[in-house]
Amino acid sequence: GLFMKKHYCKKTSSIDKDYIYTDKHIHSAWSDGRAGVFEIAQKAKALGLKQIAITDHIRSSSSYFEGYYDEIRNISNQLNIEILAGFEARIEDLSGNCDVSQKIAQKADICLASVHRFQIGGELCEPKSFEKERCQEIELKLSIAALRNRGFDVLAHPGGMSLRSYGEFPLDFFEEIVKGCRKYDVAFELNSSYHIPVLS
């Protein structure tokens, strides 16, 4: 993919201690997070994290990225902690397109794609407005389409909308997504906010 920055993500076989002490999916007050970048960076240092990525929600119409990027760079230098300036973009259709401009995708250090609301007939629909099996099928299809389109580094919280809406996502769907991530060299994110019910 044109915008993939794979060097920030490691395969399981090459993960070391330093890599464990990273967090590559953090939202700040630039989108739906509560804390500012400076506060997040201070907390990360206090926790001993070696690297973090601020990955706020983005849309193709978003205009905040330049200021966001500059703030992250300045705070990274000021606090002497590596902070990646990234984003999380919604997978918007069954062609696997993501709702982000090419300019932002090229500039970002790390690109996350995720399923959130489903775009059906030009309208954004809440996953829970669909019956469970249909919700799960749409989420799977959107995830696989995005992987085939290959424009990002990390598939964020796979199955997460179905888990939030119905508390489950079929194991064979997870397996299909994992295989797709491996085939297209995209990181599969295990997200504590979504996947604890599956992992526990």
Disulfide bonds with the S-S distance in Angstrom:
none
